[in-house]
Amino acid sequence: MDIKHLKHFLALAENLHFGKASAACHISLSALSRNIRQLEEELGASLFNRDNRSVQLTPEGQAFVSYARSALGEWDAIRSQVQDAHDQLQGEVSLYCSVTAVYSLLFDLFQRFRQDHPNIEIKLHTGDPDQGIARVISGEEDLAIAARPKNLPRELAFKPITISPLVFIAPKDQSNLEQPLITPTSFKEWSQVPMILAEGGLSRQRTDAWFRAMDVTPKVYAQVAGNEAIVIMVSLGLGIGVVPKIVLDNSPTIDRIQILDVKPQLEAYDVGLFALKKNLKKPLVRALWQLVSQGPIDGDEECLPRKVRE
């Protein structure tokens, strides 16, 4: 069984779209289709249901996903062991994070990683940071950058990178608004202002806990997937929002936003790197994991790595 065919299968299983999968694998549509067909012939089973509109995994395909991930992991491990003898790591390692993390945390890290390991390819996937931990646990990603939850799953390892306050934000200029927002000066007033909140995840959990502690029922104007979208909606004067400060610092609309001085403060984000403990034995994963502790990662004074602040 060709290792490349396993990689192509996983790409299609993740994207469920031949065009996206072929682009991710840097091969033609016809080559991808041919490789998937050869794999199915070897197995004697259909891995995907295909029609003109959609691609879906069959039950056999869903079962084969676990095998393919495990087989590729073992292949990378043994190949890395062989390459260790020649002091040259090669292969792929996947990392999942938000677009904000790319801007604020990864530039220096990737530069150093490239210098130390020029033959390791990083597959960077971006999206909702609240999905990062689940993607690592499921095996979709080798590593993820996200905020540490209150209860860390036992199978995960966590390495802190930076602390980011969780802040209330409001539009700075409200002169053009038909109904200027009331900046709350008492807990009772919090129930009168429109709130733009994350639809889920750690930010929403901590915001909901804050309102419960204050015995306030917030007036929720919008529930949004993505902190960047919250910042934009607040800048347009649609309400007061809650975001990690690291998101605001990297927003193009930062000049149109003010941070509200709210007491008590929300619990800050402890942002760091996640990986399965068992995967830290893999040389490629360990190479990126160890690099995080080798030096500071760029950020402003409130979001500096622990070792810089200390």
Long-range contacts (C-beta under 8 A, 24 or more apart in sequence): 1-39, 1-42, 2-35, 2-38, 3-71, 3-72, 3-75, 4-35, 5-35, 5-36, 5-38, 5-39, 6-39, 6-68, 6-71, 6-72, 7-72, 8-32, 8-35, 8-36, 8-39, 9-35, 9-36, 9-39, 9-47, 9-64, 9-68, 10-65, 10-68, 10-69, 10-72, 12-36, 12-48, 12-55, 13-57, 13-61, 13-65, 13-68, 14-140, 16-54, 16-55, 16-56, 16-57, 17-55, 18-55, 66-139, 69-139, 73-279, 73-282, 76-282, 76-284, 77-281, 77-282, 77-283, 80-282, 80-283, 80-284, 81-283, 83-283, 84-283, 88-119, 89-117, 89-119, 89-120, 89-283, 89-284, 89-287, 90-119, 90-120, 91-119, 91-120, 91-121, 91-284, 92-120, 92-121, 92-122, 92-123, 92-284, 93-120, 93-121, 93-122, 93-123, 93-142, 93-143, 93-284, 93-285, 93-287, 93-288, 94-122, 94-123, 94-124, 94-125, 94-140, 94-141, 94-142, 94-143, 95-122, 95-123, 95-124, 95-125, 95-141, 95-142, 95-143, 95-144, 95-145, 95-288, 96-124, 96-125, 96-126, 96-127, 96-131, 96-132, 96-135, 96-136, 96-140, 96-141, 96-143, 96-144, 96-145, 97-124, 97-126, 97-129, 97-132, 97-144, 97-145, 97-146, 98-126, 98-127, 98-128, 98-129, 98-145, 98-227, 98-247, 99-126, 99-228, 100-129, 100-227, 100-228, 100-244, 100-246, 100-247, 100-250, 101-129, 101-145, 101-271, 102-126, 103-250, 104-246, 104-249, 104-250, 104-298, 104-299, 104-303, 105-145, 105-161, 105-162, 105-271, 105-297, 105-298, 105-299, 106-145, 107-298, 108-295, 108-296, 108-297, 108-298, 109-291, 109-292, 109-297, 112-291, 112-294, 112-295, 113-287, 113-288, 113-291, 116-287, 116-291, 117-287, 120-284, 120-287, 120-288, 122-288, 128-201, 128-225, 128-226, 129-201, 130-198, 130-200, 130-201, 130-202, 132-274, 133-274, 136-274, 136-275, 136-276, 137-276, 139-276, 142-275, 142-279, 142-282, 142-284, 142-285, 142-288, 143-273, 143-274, 143-275, 143-285, 143-288, 143-289, 144-273, 144-274, 144-275, 145-271, 145-272, 145-273, 145-274, 146-271, 146-272, 146-274, 147-202, 147-244, 147-269, 147-270, 147-271, 148-269, 148-270, 148-271, 148-272, 149-202, 155-276, 155-277, 155-278, 156-274, 156-275, 156-276, 156-277, 157-274, 157-275, 157-276, 157-277, 157-280, 157-289, 158-272, 158-273, 158-274, 159-272, 159-273, 159-289, 159-292, 159-293, 160-270, 160-271, 160-272, 160-305, 160-306, 161-271, 161-272, 161-273, 161-292, 161-297, 161-305, 162-246, 162-271, 162-272, 162-297, 162-299, 162-303, 162-304, 162-305, 162-306, 163-268, 163-269, 163-270, 163-271, 163-302, 163-303, 163-306, 163-309, 164-244, 164-245, 164-246, 164-268, 164-269, 164-271, 164-302, 164-303, 165-244, 165-245, 165-265, 165-266, 165-268, 165-269, 165-302, 166-203, 166-206, 166-207, 166-242, 166-243, 166-244, 166-245, 166-265, 166-266, 166-267, 166-268, 166-269, 167-242, 167-243, 167-244, 167-245, 167-248, 167-259, 167-260, 167-262, 167-266, 168-240, 168-241, 168-242, 168-259, 168-260, 168-262, 168-266, 169-231, 169-234, 169-240, 169-241, 169-242, 169-243, 169-248, 169-257, 169-258, 169-259, 169-260, 170-234, 170-240, 170-241, 170-257, 170-258, 170-260, 171-234, 171-235, 171-236, 171-237, 171-256, 171-257, 171-258, 172-255, 172-256, 172-257, 172-258, 173-256, 174-237, 176-237, 177-237, 181-237, 181-239, 181-240, 183-240, 183-260, 184-240, 184-260, 184-262, 187-214, 187-215, 187-216, 188-216, 190-214, 190-216, 190-218, 191-216, 191-217, 191-218, 191-219, 192-219, 193-219, 193-239, 193-240, 194-219, 194-220, 194-221, 194-222, 194-238, 194-239, 194-240, 195-219, 195-220, 195-221, 195-239, 195-240, 195-241, 195-242, 196-221, 196-222, 196-224, 196-230, 196-233, 196-234, 196-238, 196-239, 196-240, 196-241, 197-222, 197-223, 197-224, 197-230, 197-241, 197-242, 198-223, 198-224, 198-225, 198-227, 198-230, 198-242, 199-223, 199-224, 199-225, 200-225, 202-269, 203-227, 203-242, 203-243, 203-244, 206-266, 206-267, 207-242, 207-266, 210-264, 210-266, 213-264, 231-257, 242-266, 244-269, 244-271, 245-302, 245-303, 246-271, 246-299, 246-303, 249-300, 249-303
